[in-house]
Amino acid sequence: MKPARFGRAAVPPTGEHDSAATISELDGVRYLHLGTPWVQGAMRISKPLAIELEYVQRMMAWLLWRPSERIAEGLAVQLGIGAGAITRFCHRKLGMRTLAVEIDASVIAACRMWFRLPADDELLTVVEGDAAHWVADPAHRATVQALCVDLYDEGAAAPVLDDAAFYAACRATLAEGGAMTVNLFGRDASFAASLQRIVAAFGAANVWSLRPTREGNTVIVATRGAALPDRATLAARAAHIEARLGLPARKWLRMIRAADASILPARRAARASESSP
Protein backbone atom coordinates (compact mmCIF):
# COMPACT_ATOMS: atom_id res chain seq x y z
CA MET A 1 0.00 0.00 0.00
CA LYS A 2 1.31 3.44 -0.85
CA PRO A 3 1.92 6.02 1.89
CA ALA A 4 -1.10 7.60 3.58
CA ARG A 5 -0.58 11.21 2.54
CA PHE A 6 -3.62 12.68 0.90
CA GLY A 7 -6.87 14.27 2.00
CA ARG A 8 -10.03 14.38 -0.07
CA ALA A 9 -10.95 17.35 -2.20
CA ALA A 10 -14.19 19.17 -1.46
CA VAL A 11 -14.48 20.56 -4.97
CA PRO A 12 -16.01 19.05 -8.11
CA PRO A 13 -14.01 16.11 -9.54
CA THR A 14 -12.55 16.84 -12.96
CA GLY A 15 -10.10 14.13 -14.08
CA GLU A 16 -10.85 11.20 -16.30
CA HIS A 17 -9.77 8.84 -13.50
CA ASP A 18 -12.35 10.06 -10.99
CA SER A 19 -13.90 7.12 -9.19
CA ALA A 20 -16.29 6.37 -6.38
CA ALA A 21 -14.92 5.72 -2.92
CA THR A 22 -13.49 2.25 -2.29
CA ILE A 23 -12.40 0.52 0.91
CA SER A 24 -9.50 -1.70 1.95
CA GLU A 25 -8.40 -3.15 5.29
CA LEU A 26 -4.98 -4.15 6.64
CA ASP A 27 -3.86 -5.08 10.16
CA GLY A 28 -7.00 -3.76 11.80
CA VAL A 29 -7.05 -0.45 9.91
CA ARG A 30 -9.70 0.45 7.34
CA TYR A 31 -8.63 2.73 4.48
CA LEU A 32 -10.51 4.97 2.08
CA HIS A 33 -9.41 5.20 -1.58
CA LEU A 34 -10.69 7.01 -4.65
CA GLY A 35 -9.98 4.61 -7.46
CA THR A 36 -6.20 4.53 -6.85
CA PRO A 37 -3.90 2.86 -4.29
CA TRP A 38 -3.39 6.23 -2.55
CA VAL A 39 -4.93 6.40 0.89
CA GLN A 40 -7.45 9.21 1.38
CA GLY A 41 -8.18 8.45 5.03
CA ALA A 42 -8.01 5.72 7.65
CA MET A 43 -9.65 4.44 10.82
CA ARG A 44 -8.46 1.81 13.28
CA ILE A 45 -11.53 -0.39 13.50
CA SER A 46 -11.15 -1.05 17.24
CA LYS A 47 -10.67 2.68 18.01
CA PRO A 48 -13.00 4.64 15.70
CA LEU A 49 -12.67 7.92 17.63
CA ALA A 50 -8.86 7.88 17.56
CA ILE A 51 -7.05 9.66 14.72
CA GLU A 52 -4.93 7.02 12.99
CA LEU A 53 -2.76 8.94 10.51
CA GLU A 54 0.08 11.08 11.86
CA TYR A 55 -0.47 14.09 9.61
CA VAL A 56 -4.20 14.09 10.46
CA GLN A 57 -3.29 14.14 14.15
CA ARG A 58 -1.14 17.21 13.46
CA MET A 59 -4.11 18.87 11.75
CA MET A 60 -5.47 19.16 15.29
CA ALA A 61 -2.53 21.38 16.35
CA TRP A 62 -4.94 24.34 16.38
CA LEU A 63 -5.86 23.09 19.86
CA LEU A 64 -2.59 24.58 21.14
CA TRP A 65 -3.81 28.05 20.21
CA ARG A 66 -7.03 27.60 22.23
CA PRO A 67 -7.30 27.99 26.03
CA SER A 68 -7.80 24.55 27.54
CA GLU A 69 -11.04 25.56 29.22
CA ARG A 70 -12.46 26.77 25.89
CA ILE A 71 -11.39 23.94 23.56
CA ALA A 72 -14.93 22.87 22.67
CA GLU A 73 -16.40 26.34 22.20
CA GLY A 74 -17.64 27.48 18.80
CA LEU A 75 -17.75 25.80 15.40
CA ALA A 76 -15.21 23.40 13.84
CA VAL A 77 -15.29 23.09 10.03
CA GLN A 78 -13.53 20.55 7.83
CA LEU A 79 -13.07 21.18 4.11
CA GLY A 80 -12.65 17.70 2.65
CA ILE A 81 -13.95 14.97 4.94
CA GLY A 82 -11.57 12.14 3.99
CA ALA A 83 -12.49 9.14 6.14
CA GLY A 84 -14.15 11.45 8.67
CA ALA A 85 -11.40 11.25 11.31
CA ILE A 86 -11.37 14.94 12.27
CA THR A 87 -15.14 15.21 11.93
CA ARG A 88 -15.72 12.26 14.27
CA PHE A 89 -13.11 13.56 16.69
CA CYS A 90 -14.52 17.09 16.91
CA HIS A 91 -18.11 15.88 17.12
CA ARG A 92 -17.75 12.97 19.54
CA LYS A 93 -14.46 13.49 21.39
CA LEU A 94 -14.59 17.27 21.76
CA GLY A 95 -18.37 17.58 21.80
CA MET A 96 -17.95 20.58 19.51
CA ARG A 97 -20.37 21.92 16.91
CA THR A 98 -18.96 20.40 13.73
CA LEU A 99 -19.56 20.94 10.01
CA ALA A 100 -17.86 19.11 7.13
CA VAL A 101 -17.97 20.10 3.45
CA GLU A 102 -17.47 17.32 0.89
CA ILE A 103 -18.35 17.33 -2.81
CA ASP A 104 -18.37 13.58 -3.37
CA ALA A 105 -21.57 11.85 -2.27
CA SER A 106 -19.83 8.46 -2.41
CA VAL A 107 -17.27 9.64 0.15
CA ILE A 108 -19.99 10.82 2.52
CA ALA A 109 -21.83 7.51 2.07
CA ALA A 110 -18.61 5.56 2.71
CA CYS A 111 -17.93 7.55 5.87
CA ARG A 112 -21.37 6.73 7.21
CA MET A 113 -21.34 3.08 6.16
CA TRP A 114 -17.73 2.12 6.86
CA PHE A 115 -16.13 4.84 9.03
CA ARG A 116 -18.61 5.31 11.88
CA LEU A 117 -19.70 8.81 10.87
CA PRO A 118 -23.09 9.34 12.55
CA ALA A 119 -26.13 10.97 11.04
CA ASP A 120 -26.47 14.74 11.35
CA ASP A 121 -27.70 15.95 14.73
CA GLU A 122 -27.72 19.15 16.78
CA LEU A 123 -23.90 19.20 16.82
CA LEU A 124 -23.04 17.67 13.42
CA THR A 125 -23.78 18.82 9.87
CA VAL A 126 -22.28 17.27 6.72
CA VAL A 127 -22.70 19.39 3.60
CA GLU A 128 -22.43 17.90 0.14
CA GLY A 129 -20.94 20.88 -1.68
CA ASP A 130 -18.02 22.89 -3.00
CA ALA A 131 -15.58 24.13 -0.38
CA ALA A 132 -14.72 27.21 -2.46
CA HIS A 133 -18.37 28.23 -2.55
CA TRP A 134 -18.79 27.55 1.16
CA VAL A 135 -15.93 29.79 2.30
CA ALA A 136 -16.97 32.53 -0.18
CA ASP A 137 -20.51 32.69 1.23
CA PRO A 138 -20.90 35.92 3.26
CA ALA A 139 -23.17 34.05 5.67
CA HIS A 140 -20.14 32.14 6.96
CA ARG A 141 -17.91 35.12 7.73
CA ALA A 142 -16.45 35.20 11.24
CA THR A 143 -18.35 32.04 12.27
CA VAL A 144 -15.58 29.43 12.57
CA GLN A 145 -13.18 28.80 15.45
CA ALA A 146 -11.30 25.87 13.88
CA LEU A 147 -10.98 25.34 10.11
CA CYS A 148 -9.20 22.21 8.83
CA VAL A 149 -8.32 22.26 5.11
CA ASP A 150 -7.20 19.06 3.37
CA LEU A 151 -7.99 19.43 -0.31
CA TYR A 152 -6.31 16.90 -2.58
CA ASP A 153 -7.99 14.80 -5.24
CA GLU A 154 -6.97 11.28 -6.27
CA GLY A 155 -4.08 12.67 -8.38
CA ALA A 156 -2.65 14.48 -5.34
CA ALA A 157 -0.23 16.63 -7.34
CA ALA A 158 -1.09 19.85 -5.46
CA PRO A 159 -3.99 21.28 -3.46
CA VAL A 160 -7.04 21.68 -5.67
CA LEU A 161 -7.93 24.94 -3.92
CA ASP A 162 -4.76 26.92 -3.42
CA ASP A 163 -5.06 30.48 -4.73
CA ALA A 164 -4.90 33.79 -2.90
CA ALA A 165 -8.67 34.32 -3.06
CA PHE A 166 -9.34 30.96 -1.44
CA TYR A 167 -7.03 31.57 1.52
CA ALA A 168 -8.40 35.08 1.97
CA ALA A 169 -11.89 33.61 2.06
CA CYS A 170 -10.75 31.01 4.61
CA ARG A 171 -9.45 33.78 6.85
CA ALA A 172 -12.74 35.63 6.48
CA THR A 173 -14.66 32.62 7.83
CA LEU A 174 -12.62 32.64 11.05
CA ALA A 175 -13.90 34.37 14.14
CA GLU A 176 -11.42 36.56 16.00
CA GLY A 177 -8.93 34.22 17.65
CA GLY A 178 -9.83 31.37 15.28
CA ALA A 179 -7.28 29.08 13.62
CA MET A 180 -6.89 27.23 10.33
CA THR A 181 -4.77 24.16 9.69
CA VAL A 182 -3.80 23.15 6.14
CA ASN A 183 -2.16 19.98 4.84
CA LEU A 184 0.64 20.75 2.35
CA PHE A 185 3.33 18.54 0.88
CA GLY A 186 6.53 19.74 2.51
CA ARG A 187 8.76 18.07 -0.09
CA ASP A 188 6.78 19.17 -3.13
CA ALA A 189 7.87 22.04 -5.37
CA SER A 190 4.47 23.68 -4.86
CA PHE A 191 4.92 23.94 -1.10
CA ALA A 192 6.71 27.30 -1.01
CA ALA A 193 4.15 28.91 -3.32
CA SER A 194 1.25 27.56 -1.24
CA LEU A 195 2.81 28.75 1.99
CA GLN A 196 3.43 32.21 0.55
CA ARG A 197 -0.24 32.49 -0.43
CA ILE A 198 -1.28 31.62 3.11
CA VAL A 199 1.16 34.19 4.51
CA ALA A 200 -0.22 36.80 2.12
CA ALA A 201 -3.74 36.16 3.41
CA PHE A 202 -2.96 35.91 7.14
CA GLY A 203 0.31 37.84 7.62
CA ALA A 204 3.64 36.22 8.47
CA ALA A 205 3.22 36.87 12.19
CA ASN A 206 0.09 34.69 12.19
CA VAL A 207 1.42 31.63 10.31
CA TRP A 208 3.45 28.67 11.58
CA SER A 209 4.39 25.24 10.26
CA LEU A 210 5.03 21.88 11.85
CA ARG A 211 7.90 19.64 10.81
CA PRO A 212 7.05 17.42 7.79
CA THR A 213 5.99 13.84 8.39
CA ARG A 214 8.04 11.00 6.92
CA GLU A 215 5.66 10.99 3.96
CA GLY A 216 6.26 14.70 3.35
CA ASN A 217 3.07 16.25 4.71
CA THR A 218 3.57 19.62 6.38
CA VAL A 219 0.73 21.04 8.47
CA ILE A 220 0.41 24.82 8.44
CA VAL A 221 -1.32 26.72 11.24
CA ALA A 222 -2.68 30.21 10.49
CA THR A 223 -4.70 32.31 12.92
CA ARG A 224 -6.87 35.36 12.96
CA GLY A 225 -5.53 37.35 15.86
CA ALA A 226 -4.31 34.45 18.02
CA ALA A 227 -0.61 34.67 18.88
CA LEU A 228 1.57 31.67 19.67
CA PRO A 229 1.39 31.23 23.47
CA ASP A 230 4.49 31.31 25.63
CA ARG A 231 6.35 28.09 26.39
CA ALA A 232 4.77 27.50 29.79
CA THR A 233 1.25 27.97 28.44
CA LEU A 234 1.97 25.72 25.46
CA ALA A 235 3.36 23.02 27.72
CA ALA A 236 0.30 23.14 29.97
CA ARG A 237 -2.07 23.01 27.00
CA ALA A 238 -0.15 20.15 25.41
CA ALA A 239 -0.30 18.14 28.63
CA HIS A 240 -4.06 18.77 28.85
CA ILE A 241 -4.57 17.68 25.23
CA GLU A 242 -2.62 14.47 25.77
CA ALA A 243 -4.42 13.62 29.00
CA ARG A 244 -7.93 14.43 27.80
CA LEU A 245 -7.79 13.67 24.09
CA GLY A 246 -4.94 11.20 23.60
CA LEU A 247 -3.14 13.25 20.93
CA PRO A 248 0.71 13.49 21.01
CA ALA A 249 0.64 17.25 21.55
CA ARG A 250 3.91 17.50 23.47
CA LYS A 251 5.73 16.27 20.37
CA TRP A 252 4.15 19.08 18.37
CA LEU A 253 5.84 21.66 20.59
CA ARG A 254 9.23 20.67 19.17
CA MET A 255 7.95 20.95 15.58
CA ILE A 256 6.47 24.45 15.50
CA ARG A 257 8.37 27.15 13.62
CA ALA A 258 7.47 30.53 12.19
CA ALA A 259 6.43 30.73 8.55
CA ASP A 260 9.50 32.79 7.67
CA ALA A 261 11.69 29.90 8.81
CA SER A 262 9.76 27.49 6.58
CA ILE A 263 9.64 29.44 3.34
CA LEU A 264 13.38 29.70 2.65
CA PRO A 265 14.12 25.94 2.92
CA ALA A 266 11.02 25.26 0.83
CA ARG A 267 12.20 27.65 -1.87
CA ARG A 268 15.57 25.88 -1.98
CA ALA A 269 13.86 22.49 -2.22
CA ALA A 270 11.62 23.77 -5.01
CA ARG A 271 14.60 25.10 -7.00
CA ALA A 272 16.46 21.83 -6.52
CA SER A 273 13.42 19.88 -7.71
CA GLU A 274 13.01 22.08 -10.77
CA SER A 275 16.68 21.73 -11.72
CA SER A 276 16.77 17.94 -11.35
CA PRO A 277 16.97 16.01 -14.63
HELIX and SHEET records of a PDB file:
HELIX    1   1 GLU A   54  ARG A   58  1                                   5    
HELIX    2   2 MET A   59  TRP A   65  5                                   7    
HELIX    3   3 SER A   68  ARG A   70  5                                   3    
HELIX    4   4 ALA A   85  ARG A   88  1                                   4    
HELIX    5   5 PHE A   89  LYS A   93  3                                   5    
HELIX    6   6 ALA A  105  TRP A  114  1                                  10    
HELIX    7   7 ALA A  131  ALA A  136  1                                   6    
HELIX    8   8 PRO A  138  HIS A  140  5                                   3    
HELIX    9   9 ALA A  164  THR A  173  1                                  10    
HELIX   10  10 PHE A  191  PHE A  202  1                                  12    
HELIX   11  11 ALA A  204  ASN A  206  5                                   3    
HELIX   12  12 ARG A  231  LEU A  245  1                                  15    
HELIX   13  13 ALA A  249  LEU A  253  1                                   5    
HELIX   14  14 ALA A  259  SER A  275  1                                  17    
SHEET    1   A 3 THR A  22  LEU A  26  0                                        
SHEET    2   A 3 VAL A  29  HIS A  33 -1                                        
SHEET    3   A 3 GLY A  41  ARG A  44 -1                                        
SHEET    1   B 8 LEU A 124  GLU A 128  0                                        
SHEET    2   B 8 ARG A  97  GLU A 102  1                                        
SHEET    3   B 8 LEU A  75  LEU A  79  1                                        
SHEET    4   B 8 VAL A 144  VAL A 149  1                                        
SHEET    5   B 8 LEU A 174  PHE A 185  1                                        
SHEET    6   B 8 ASN A 217  THR A 223 -1                                        
SHEET    7   B 8 VAL A 207  SER A 209 -1                                        
SHEET    8   B 8 ARG A 257  ALA A 258 -1                                        
END                                                                             
